[in-house]
Amino acid sequence: MADVKNEQNGDANPAQTYDFSSDDEPMIIKKIRLTKSQKKLKKYEDMVAKKKATRKLKKDRKRVRLLEEGIKEEVTHVNKKEKLRLMKEKLEESMKTGQRVCIDLSLEGVMSAKQTSRLVQQLGRLYGANRKADKPLWLHFTSLDPGSYLYKECVRKNCGFEKYMITMTEKSHAAVFPTEEIVYLSPDSETTLEEISKDKVYVIGGLVDDSVDKDRTKNRAAEKGLKTAKLPIEKYMRKSGSIGNFSKVLTVNQVFDILLVFYNTQDWRKALEAGVPKRSGYVLKDDQ
């Protein structure tokens, strides 16, 4: 049995089947017409097959190019389960020996529901960045009441929040850490952060404040007798002309990202470039 095209009158009909089992002339035994859904399915399957072939072709071309350039390609295939295991191990280790960074979540009462919702998103982003890092920070969420609106929104909006590999507590940072170990980060501090130290814990105020209330975090820290410090933005960056808001007030996740990159690279230029948004108008100074 075989299939051929009927070319009588110049018409090609692939849906006709011929029987060549005898020496007689071919005889049409049935005509197959695809339904609309079958046509759609076939079109989809053809598209998937084409994409798969294209990906394979690109991969083969890349391998050939690397070989031609004399580059040894390291092929390391790690499945999703293995990646998760390695990620979990890094986070577990960070919770024993990692640099401590704390998000002070006691400021929920001064924020609107909209601002709290934005903070929830920032907490999700910074945790995502931490779990992907080569060297994660030991992340603490303090003053986090499980019955609060903030906590409930974190659970609702951030998938797996209750299983985050961080330290969460209802206690304040002042109750968890010795006063002499705390450095509260504030853009209004007179002290510039030059380095981060393992015997210190760096506290970021969990605050979304559209009004940018000057000295708020600095004054809160002073009330508790805590040291403060600001990121070295002025030391390593400059204003780029007249375009930008030139604000050194960053979001919670941006501050965290800067600390995370610096912890992994020990390079403030790389850290600030990664965390300070271009819309601020600040760019790196020429490397001296």
MIKE-36859 format. One record per residue (C-alpha): x, y, z; residue number from 1. Coordinates in Angstrom, 2 decimals. Last residue first. Example, Ala and Ser with C-alpha at 12.3 -4.5 7.8 and 13.67 -1.06 7.14 Angstrom:
+---------+---------+---------+-------+
!      xx !      yy !      zz ! lumfi !
+---------+---------+---------+-------+
!   13.67 !   -1.06 !    7.14 !     2 !
!   12.30 !   -4.50 !    7.80 !     1 !
+---------+---------+---------+-------+
This chain:
+---------+---------+---------+-------+
!      xx !      yy !      zz ! lumfi !
+---------+---------+---------+-------+
!   40.68 !   56.58 !   38.89 !   288 !
!   37.59 !   55.09 !   37.31 !   287 !
!   35.52 !   57.90 !   35.85 !   286 !
!   32.53 !   58.56 !   38.10 !   285 !
!   29.62 !   56.17 !   37.83 !   284 !
!   26.28 !   57.60 !   36.79 !   283 !
!   23.50 !   59.26 !   38.78 !   282 !
!   20.41 !   60.69 !   37.08 !   281 !
!   18.00 !   58.80 !   39.29 !   280 !
!   16.35 !   57.44 !   36.13 !   279 !
!   19.38 !   55.20 !   35.63 !   278 !
!   18.43 !   53.15 !   38.70 !   277 !
!   21.05 !   52.63 !   41.45 !   276 !
!   21.33 !   48.89 !   42.13 !   275 !
!   23.59 !   47.29 !   39.52 !   274 !
!   25.80 !   50.34 !   38.97 !   273 !
!   26.06 !   50.74 !   42.73 !   272 !
!   27.25 !   47.16 !   43.22 !   271 !
!   29.68 !   47.20 !   40.31 !   270 !
!   31.26 !   50.42 !   41.53 !   269 !
!   31.22 !   49.26 !   45.14 !   268 !
!   33.36 !   46.21 !   44.35 !   267 !
!   33.73 !   43.48 !   46.98 !   266 !
!   32.22 !   41.15 !   44.36 !   265 !
!   29.74 !   38.87 !   46.16 !   264 !
!   29.09 !   41.05 !   49.21 !   263 !
!   29.06 !   44.13 !   46.97 !   262 !
!   26.41 !   42.53 !   44.76 !   261 !
!   24.24 !   41.64 !   47.76 !   260 !
!   24.63 !   45.05 !   49.43 !   259 !
!   23.60 !   46.80 !   46.21 !   258 !
!   20.71 !   44.39 !   45.67 !   257 !
!   19.45 !   45.08 !   49.21 !   256 !
!   19.41 !   48.82 !   48.61 !   255 !
!   17.51 !   48.26 !   45.35 !   254 !
!   15.11 !   45.83 !   47.07 !   253 !
!   14.14 !   48.38 !   49.71 !   252 !
!   13.64 !   51.17 !   47.18 !   251 !
!   16.24 !   53.91 !   46.88 !   250 !
!   16.49 !   57.45 !   48.22 !   249 !
!   19.60 !   59.01 !   46.68 !   248 !
!   17.43 !   61.27 !   44.56 !   247 !
!   18.98 !   63.00 !   41.58 !   246 !
!   15.55 !   63.26 !   39.86 !   245 !
!   17.13 !   62.75 !   36.45 !   244 !
!   18.34 !   64.72 !   33.43 !   243 !
!   20.32 !   67.88 !   34.19 !   242 !
!   23.83 !   66.66 !   33.56 !   241 !
!   24.80 !   63.18 !   34.72 !   240 !
!   25.13 !   63.62 !   38.48 !   239 !
!   28.10 !   61.80 !   39.95 !   238 !
!   28.81 !   58.37 !   41.37 !   237 !
!   31.53 !   56.64 !   43.40 !   236 !
!   31.85 !   58.80 !   46.50 !   235 !
!   28.38 !   60.34 !   46.34 !   234 !
!   26.72 !   56.91 !   46.19 !   233 !
!   28.70 !   55.48 !   49.10 !   232 !
!   25.61 !   53.93 !   50.79 !   231 !
!   24.59 !   55.69 !   53.98 !   230 !
!   25.39 !   54.74 !   57.57 !   229 !
!   23.67 !   54.72 !   60.95 !   228 !
!   24.67 !   53.63 !   64.44 !   227 !
!   21.86 !   52.85 !   66.84 !   226 !
!   20.93 !   54.68 !   70.05 !   225 !
!   17.29 !   53.66 !   69.88 !   224 !
!   16.01 !   57.17 !   69.19 !   223 !
!   18.93 !   57.66 !   66.79 !   222 !
!   17.72 !   54.78 !   64.64 !   221 !
!   14.25 !   56.25 !   64.30 !   220 !
!   15.79 !   59.67 !   63.56 !   219 !
!   17.89 !   58.29 !   60.69 !   218 !
!   14.95 !   56.36 !   59.28 !   217 !
!   12.79 !   59.50 !   59.13 !   216 !
!   15.59 !   61.94 !   58.29 !   215 !
!   13.75 !   63.40 !   55.27 !   214 !
!   10.20 !   62.23 !   54.54 !   213 !
!   10.42 !   61.06 !   50.94 !   212 !
!    6.78 !   61.89 !   50.12 !   211 !
!    6.34 !   58.66 !   48.19 !   210 !
!    7.33 !   56.60 !   51.21 !   209 !
!    7.70 !   52.85 !   50.84 !   208 !
!    9.36 !   51.63 !   54.03 !   207 !
!   11.00 !   48.44 !   55.19 !   206 !
!   13.99 !   50.21 !   56.74 !   205 !
!   17.16 !   48.37 !   55.85 !   204 !
!   19.29 !   47.06 !   58.73 !   203 !
!   22.88 !   45.97 !   58.32 !   202 !
!   24.10 !   43.45 !   60.87 !   201 !
!   27.71 !   43.78 !   61.96 !   200 !
!   30.32 !   41.19 !   62.97 !   199 !
!   30.66 !   40.02 !   59.36 !   198 !
!   31.66 !   43.50 !   58.23 !   197 !
!   30.54 !   45.52 !   55.25 !   196 !
!   32.77 !   48.16 !   53.76 !   195 !
!   32.98 !   51.92 !   53.25 !   194 !
!   29.47 !   52.89 !   54.42 !   193 !
!   29.42 !   56.67 !   54.60 !   192 !
!   28.55 !   58.31 !   57.93 !   191 !
!   26.55 !   61.55 !   58.04 !   190 !
!   23.31 !   59.58 !   57.67 !   189 !
!   20.47 !   60.98 !   55.56 !   188 !
!   20.36 !   58.13 !   53.02 !   187 !
!   19.77 !   55.76 !   55.96 !   186 !
!   21.10 !   52.28 !   56.65 !   185 !
!   20.84 !   51.18 !   60.28 !   184 !
!   24.08 !   49.58 !   61.51 !   183 !
!   23.46 !   47.13 !   64.35 !   182 !
!   26.26 !   45.21 !   66.09 !   181 !
!   26.63 !   47.55 !   69.09 !   180 !
!   22.91 !   47.31 !   69.82 !   179 !
!   23.00 !   43.53 !   70.17 !   178 !
!   20.62 !   41.84 !   67.72 !   177 !
!   17.17 !   40.33 !   68.15 !   176 !
!   15.52 !   42.90 !   70.43 !   175 !
!   16.76 !   45.92 !   68.49 !   174 !
!   15.77 !   44.18 !   65.23 !   173 !
!   12.22 !   44.00 !   66.55 !   172 !
!   10.61 !   40.70 !   67.49 !   171 !
!    7.83 !   39.19 !   65.38 !   170 !
!   10.42 !   37.01 !   63.69 !   169 !
!   11.40 !   35.71 !   60.27 !   168 !
!   14.85 !   34.24 !   59.53 !   167 !
!   15.23 !   33.35 !   55.86 !   166 !
!   14.68 !   30.30 !   53.68 !   165 !
!   11.24 !   31.36 !   52.48 !   164 !
!    8.73 !   28.61 !   53.25 !   163 !
!    5.88 !   30.89 !   54.38 !   162 !
!    6.46 !   33.02 !   51.28 !   161 !
!    5.91 !   30.08 !   48.91 !   160 !
!    4.48 !   32.29 !   46.15 !   159 !
!    4.65 !   35.98 !   47.05 !   158 !
!    1.30 !   37.72 !   46.55 !   157 !
!   -1.03 !   36.05 !   49.04 !   156 !
!    1.56 !   35.12 !   51.66 !   155 !
!    3.16 !   38.56 !   51.51 !   154 !
!   -0.30 !   40.16 !   51.62 !   153 !
!   -1.12 !   38.21 !   54.79 !   152 !
!    2.16 !   39.30 !   56.37 !   151 !
!    1.60 !   42.96 !   55.56 !   150 !
!   -2.01 !   42.89 !   56.77 !   149 !
!   -0.77 !   41.68 !   60.15 !   148 !
!   -1.64 !   38.41 !   61.88 !   147 !
!    1.72 !   36.77 !   61.23 !   146 !
!    3.41 !   39.85 !   62.81 !   145 !
!    6.71 !   40.73 !   61.11 !   144 !
!    8.77 !   42.96 !   63.40 !   143 !
!   11.95 !   41.50 !   61.85 !   142 !
!   12.62 !   39.93 !   58.44 !   141 !
!   16.17 !   38.57 !   58.42 !   140 !
!   18.30 !   37.61 !   55.40 !   139 !
!   21.62 !   35.84 !   55.71 !   138 !
!   23.11 !   36.97 !   52.43 !   137 !
!   23.44 !   34.60 !   49.49 !   136 !
!   26.84 !   33.83 !   47.96 !   135 !
!   26.47 !   32.69 !   44.35 !   134 !
!   23.21 !   34.64 !   44.24 !   133 !
!   19.98 !   33.09 !   42.93 !   132 !
!   18.33 !   32.78 !   46.36 !   131 !
!   19.22 !   36.39 !   47.18 !   130 !
!   17.77 !   37.87 !   43.99 !   129 !
!   14.46 !   36.08 !   44.53 !   128 !
!   14.37 !   37.24 !   48.14 !   127 !
!   14.93 !   40.82 !   46.97 !   126 !
!   12.11 !   40.59 !   44.45 !   125 !
!    9.57 !   39.14 !   46.87 !   124 !
!   10.34 !   41.79 !   49.46 !   123 !
!    9.93 !   44.48 !   46.79 !   122 !
!    6.51 !   43.13 !   45.85 !   121 !
!    5.37 !   43.22 !   49.47 !   120 !
!    6.67 !   46.79 !   49.76 !   119 !
!    4.48 !   47.78 !   46.82 !   118 !
!    1.45 !   46.29 !   48.55 !   117 !
!    2.31 !   48.19 !   51.72 !   116 !
!    2.41 !   51.41 !   49.70 !   115 !
!   -1.03 !   50.70 !   48.29 !   114 !
!   -2.44 !   49.82 !   51.72 !   113 !
!   -1.09 !   53.12 !   53.04 !   112 !
!    2.11 !   53.30 !   55.06 !   111 !
!    2.87 !   54.69 !   58.53 !   110 !
!    1.64 !   51.59 !   60.38 !   109 !
!    3.73 !   49.20 !   58.29 !   108 !
!    6.94 !   50.70 !   59.64 !   107 !
!    7.92 !   47.81 !   61.92 !   106 !
!    9.14 !   45.74 !   58.96 !   105 !
!   12.87 !   46.29 !   59.54 !   104 !
!   14.61 !   44.27 !   56.82 !   103 !
!   17.81 !   42.73 !   58.18 !   102 !
!   21.09 !   41.86 !   56.51 !   101 !
!   23.50 !   39.40 !   58.09 !   100 !
!   26.58 !   38.25 !   56.16 !    99 !
!   26.48 !   34.48 !   55.81 !    98 !
!   27.80 !   31.82 !   58.21 !    97 !
!   24.82 !   29.81 !   59.45 !    96 !
!   21.84 !   31.11 !   57.48 !    95 !
!   24.12 !   31.48 !   54.46 !    94 !
!   24.87 !   27.75 !   54.61 !    93 !
!   21.18 !   26.91 !   54.43 !    92 !
!   20.76 !   29.32 !   51.51 !    91 !
!   23.65 !   27.71 !   49.62 !    90 !
!   22.31 !   24.19 !   50.27 !    89 !
!   18.84 !   25.17 !   49.09 !    88 !
!   20.21 !   26.55 !   45.85 !    87 !
!   22.18 !   23.36 !   45.26 !    86 !
!   19.07 !   21.24 !   45.82 !    85 !
!   16.96 !   23.49 !   43.61 !    84 !
!   19.49 !   23.22 !   40.80 !    83 !
!   19.57 !   19.42 !   41.17 !    82 !
!   15.78 !   19.18 !   40.87 !    81 !
!   15.78 !   21.46 !   37.83 !    80 !
!   18.30 !   19.39 !   35.95 !    79 !
!   21.96 !   20.30 !   35.67 !    78 !
!   23.61 !   19.74 !   32.31 !    77 !
!   27.20 !   20.82 !   32.17 !    76 !
!   28.80 !   21.04 !   28.77 !    75 !
!   32.05 !   22.92 !   28.93 !    74 !
!   32.94 !   24.10 !   25.49 !    73 !
!   36.63 !   24.20 !   24.76 !    72 !
!   37.31 !   27.23 !   22.66 !    71 !
!   39.56 !   26.76 !   19.64 !    70 !
!   37.66 !   29.27 !   17.58 !    69 !
!   36.57 !   26.52 !   15.18 !    68 !
!   35.39 !   24.45 !   18.14 !    67 !
!   33.35 !   27.35 !   19.44 !    66 !
!   31.78 !   27.95 !   16.04 !    65 !
!   30.92 !   24.26 !   15.63 !    64 !
!   29.26 !   24.16 !   19.03 !    63 !
!   27.31 !   27.35 !   18.26 !    62 !
!   26.13 !   25.91 !   14.95 !    61 !
!   24.93 !   22.72 !   16.65 !    60 !
!   22.99 !   24.73 !   19.25 !    59 !
!   21.40 !   26.91 !   16.60 !    58 !
!   20.38 !   23.83 !   14.59 !    57 !
!   18.92 !   22.16 !   17.67 !    56 !
!   16.88 !   25.26 !   18.48 !    55 !
!   15.61 !   25.44 !   14.89 !    54 !
!   14.61 !   21.77 !   14.90 !    53 !
!   12.63 !   22.24 !   18.10 !    52 !
!   10.95 !   25.34 !   16.69 !    51 !
!    9.97 !   23.44 !   13.53 !    50 !
!    8.60 !   20.49 !   15.52 !    49 !
!    6.52 !   22.83 !   17.66 !    48 !
!    5.13 !   24.60 !   14.56 !    47 !
!    4.30 !   21.31 !   12.85 !    46 !
!    2.48 !   20.11 !   15.98 !    45 !
!    0.48 !   23.36 !   16.11 !    44 !
!   -0.51 !   23.13 !   12.44 !    43 !
!   -1.51 !   19.49 !   12.92 !    42 !
!   -3.66 !   20.41 !   15.92 !    41 !
!   -5.33 !   23.26 !   14.02 !    40 !
!   -6.06 !   20.95 !   11.08 !    39 !
!   -7.47 !   18.34 !   13.44 !    38 !
!   -9.73 !   20.96 !   15.05 !    37 !
!  -11.05 !   22.05 !   11.64 !    36 !
!  -11.72 !   18.47 !   10.61 !    35 !
!   -9.37 !   16.71 !    8.26 !    34 !
!  -10.85 !   15.10 !    5.14 !    33 !
!   -9.77 !   11.61 !    4.20 !    32 !
!  -10.91 !   10.09 !    0.88 !    31 !
!  -11.21 !    6.34 !    0.54 !    30 !
!  -10.48 !    3.35 !   -1.74 !    29 !
!   -9.22 !    5.12 !   -4.85 !    28 !
!   -8.11 !    2.45 !   -7.27 !    27 !
!   -4.73 !    2.19 !   -8.90 !    26 !
!   -4.86 !    0.41 !  -12.24 !    25 !
!   -4.62 !   -3.34 !  -11.99 !    24 !
!   -1.47 !   -5.24 !  -11.10 !    23 !
!   -2.69 !   -5.71 !   -7.51 !    22 !
!   -1.76 !   -4.33 !   -4.06 !    21 !
!   -1.33 !   -0.83 !   -5.44 !    20 !
!   -4.33 !    0.68 !   -3.58 !    19 !
!   -4.66 !    4.44 !   -3.73 !    18 !
!   -5.40 !    6.99 !   -0.96 !    17 !
!   -6.83 !   10.46 !   -1.62 !    16 !
!   -6.20 !   13.27 !    0.98 !    15 !
!   -3.10 !   14.45 !   -0.80 !    14 !
!   -5.21 !   15.95 !   -3.59 !    13 !
!   -3.13 !   17.47 !   -6.37 !    12 !
!   -5.28 !   18.79 !   -9.23 !    11 !
!   -3.61 !   19.35 !  -12.62 !    10 !
!   -6.59 !   17.90 !  -14.46 !     9 !
!   -5.53 !   14.50 !  -13.16 !     8 !
!   -2.56 !   14.78 !  -10.81 !     7 !
!   -3.82 !   12.46 !   -8.07 !     6 !
!   -0.96 !   12.42 !   -5.60 !     5 !
!    0.48 !    9.15 !   -4.32 !     4 !
!    0.10 !    7.06 !   -1.15 !     3 !
!    1.34 !    3.48 !   -0.82 !     2 !
!    0.00 !    0.00 !    0.00 !     1 !
+---------+---------+---------+-------+
